[in-house]
Amino acid sequence: MVDISSNFVGIKSPNPFWLASAPPTDKQYNVERGFEAGWGGAVWKTIGNPIVNVSSRYSSIDFGSKRMVGINNIELISDRPIEVNLKEIKSVKKHWPDRAVVASLMVESKKEAWHDIVKRTMDAGADGIELNFGCPHGMSERGMGSAVGQVPEYVCQIAEWVVEVSEIPVIVKLTPNISDITYPALAAKRAGAHAVSLINTINSITGVDLDSFVPRPIVGNASSHGGYCGPAVKPIALNMVASIASHPDMKDLPISGIGGISTWRDAVEFMLLGASNVQVCTAVMNYGFRIVEDMIDGLKNWMEQKGFKKLDDFIGLSVGKVKNWGDLDLNYKVVANINQDKCIKCGLCYIACEDASHQAISYFKDKYTKKYEIIEKECVGCNLCQMVCPIQDCITMEQRNIGAPYMNWAMYQEQNK
Ligand SMILES: Cc1cc2nc3c(=O)[nH]c(=O)nc-3n(C[C@H](O)[C@H](O)[C@H](O)COP(=O)(O)O)c2cc1C
């Protein structure tokens, strides 16, 4: 039996899967159905002075037959009054005491405004507060969201205002629209925030309508840049999570991982790289609340297989495995191998290696046969042929012992002086 219960900076939930602040959490009706489906917690759609939204609001990137690989939105924070949202939070918390309910907040950058909303949020019984310093569109033009998150001094200042009155944990949600994510994360830590969550959405334009010439999403005869999220952003989010988790001054700063998580595997990857729990938005917008069932089962099965009894047994296990390039072993060698029984002779590996790599695949053809084979002495082990191959396990990368010990870049330079 494995225990997947989570305790994130004192906020308890039966599992580490939270709904991220977004349309699936914008009202009691949604959050309660999310909890019925099994979600461990929810970060309420950002609350602040109500806004007016445009129509339309979303656009997406499809790739091949795959829909919504990434989605872009120009939606703002909640368009419902603060008091309605807080009343509903109180009611949800009353009915679902074992689930985490975190209020995401965004108000103008004035101390009184922040003090006021934090106190009202505590009165509503929320388990924690998430500061939305991330929205890259609309709110940022009004001096909020990523306009705050992009300036570490502002992050620190506003987080300090919140921390000085808050009696519940404060999580700072970071914007990825910045050159080095560790700067705002350090600022949040300096302010006394209990944790960071990341990532919010990435500034983007998904495409242009070739008939009207208007970028998407179309609002009349114009559009605006928006926030990008979904599976396409996962690699960016993973790297940012790892950067914070491995930073020597932030080893003890808890992280809530967000960005492109659709499956239990994605969630485990975030946790291995240092996130203590995860939040999900796009996957729920695409497939509904029900996906959490598979996430719970998958996580439990994987933990059982690996012999982990609780989440802390594996959180952060991959952090130390992300090294600077210069520390990698220059004497580690892999080469590709094509399993001839599985090969369907499509030639994709050959074309890729011929045109974009090291001409390390030979092609033989006669009247009766076609054959692709690796020329081992030319293969640099780049993985490209394996990546383009449409057949699972047809091309595998095999390690070759070249009989030389570990050598990093500094050692190499020394040796070749
Ligand atoms: C339509 C939409 C609305 C969103 N609204 C908010 C919001 O109000 N507050 C917030 O902090 N993040 C908001 N987000 C960002 C998500 O919480 C999340 O950080 C982001 O989508 C990355 O996660 P994902 O890849 O699972 O979608 C929104 C995202 C979408 C798609």
The ligand as a Gaussian input file, in Angstrom:
#p B3LYP/6-31G(d) Opt

LIG

0 1
 C       -8.093000      30.052000     -20.136000
 C       -7.051000      30.145000     -19.041000
 C       -7.246000      31.002000     -17.983000
 C       -6.283000      31.095000     -16.982000
 N       -6.509000      31.922000     -15.914000
 C       -5.598000      32.010000     -14.925000
 C       -5.850000      32.801000     -13.787000
 O       -6.911000      33.418000     -13.637000
 N       -4.883000      32.855000     -12.830000
 C       -3.720000      32.177000     -12.926000
 O       -2.863000      32.260000     -12.021000
 N       -3.466000      31.387000     -13.998000
 C       -4.376000      31.289000     -14.983000
 N       -4.135000      30.458000     -16.044000
 C       -2.859000      29.722000     -16.110000
 C       -2.962000      28.309000     -15.504000
 O       -3.292000      28.342000     -14.141000
 C       -1.623000      27.559000     -15.653000
 O       -0.621000      28.240000     -14.955000
 C       -1.193000      27.406000     -17.112000
 O       -2.299000      27.202000     -17.925000
 C       -0.187000      26.261000     -17.289000
 O       -0.755000      25.018000     -16.968000
 P       -1.335000      23.980000     -18.090000
 O       -0.272000      23.779000     -19.098000
 O       -1.732000      22.767000     -17.302000
 O       -2.525000      24.666000     -18.688000
 C       -5.094000      30.341000     -17.052000
 C       -4.907000      29.469000     -18.128000
 C       -5.880000      29.356000     -19.117000
 C       -5.687000      28.405000     -20.243000

